[in-house]
């Protein structure tokens, strides 16, 4: 379904730029429909940070075990 909508979007923009302004309507409607169908959930997590606090965000491979933290690292 997404492939078909993507083709409509590309054709609508291409033909709209070619001078047929009503194709922009098709492109706009297709864009909104694709966004509605591919709705991804919002934020994974939210954190409130007060002045003076710090937040460390790290990214790792999910298959790799977390690194061990020793007291000497502080």
C-alpha positions as CSV (number, residue, x, y, z in Angstrom):
1,X,0.0,0.0,0.0
2,X,2.8,2.4,0.9
3,X,4.4,1.8,-2.5
4,X,1.3,2.8,-4.3
5,X,0.8,5.9,-2.2
6,X,4.5,6.8,-2.7
7,X,4.0,6.6,-6.5
8,X,0.9,8.8,-6.3
9,X,2.8,11.3,-4.3
10,X,5.8,11.4,-6.7
11,X,3.5,11.6,-9.7
12,X,1.4,14.4,-8.1
13,X,4.4,16.5,-7.3
14,X,6.0,15.9,-10.7
15,X,2.9,16.7,-12.6
16,X,2.1,19.6,-10.3
17,X,5.5,21.2,-11.0
18,X,4.8,20.5,-14.7
19,X,1.9,23.0,-14.6
20,X,-1.1,21.0,-13.6
21,X,-1.8,22.6,-10.2
22,X,-4.6,20.2,-9.3
23,X,-2.1,17.4,-9.1
24,X,-0.8,19.1,-6.0
25,X,-4.1,18.4,-4.4
26,X,-3.6,14.7,-5.1
27,X,0.0,14.9,-3.7
28,X,-1.2,16.7,-0.6
29,X,-3.9,14.2,0.1
30,X,-1.6,11.3,-0.5
31,X,1.0,12.9,1.9
32,X,-1.6,13.2,4.6
33,X,-2.8,9.7,4.1
34,X,0.7,8.2,4.2
35,X,1.4,10.1,7.4
36,X,-1.8,8.8,9.0
37,X,-1.1,5.2,7.9
38,X,2.5,5.2,9.0
39,X,1.8,6.8,12.4
40,X,4.6,5.9,14.7
41,X,4.3,6.1,18.5
42,X,5.6,9.2,20.2
43,X,8.5,9.5,22.6
44,X,9.9,6.4,24.1
45,X,10.6,8.1,27.4
46,X,10.4,11.6,28.9
47,X,12.5,12.9,31.7
48,X,12.1,16.2,33.6
49,X,15.5,17.7,34.3
50,X,15.9,20.3,37.1
51,X,18.6,22.9,37.0
52,X,22.0,21.4,38.0
53,X,21.0,17.8,37.1
54,X,22.6,15.9,34.2
55,X,21.3,13.3,31.9
56,X,23.5,10.8,30.1
57,X,22.0,9.3,26.9
58,X,23.9,6.4,25.4
59,X,23.2,4.2,22.4
60,X,24.4,0.6,22.1
61,X,23.6,-2.5,20.1
62,X,20.7,-4.4,21.8
63,X,22.7,-7.7,21.4
64,X,25.7,-6.4,23.3
65,X,25.5,-6.7,27.1
66,X,25.7,-3.4,29.0
67,X,29.2,-2.3,30.2
68,X,30.0,-2.8,33.8
69,X,30.4,0.3,35.9
70,X,33.0,0.3,38.6
71,X,33.4,2.8,41.5
72,X,36.8,3.9,40.1
73,X,35.0,5.5,37.0
74,X,33.3,8.1,39.1
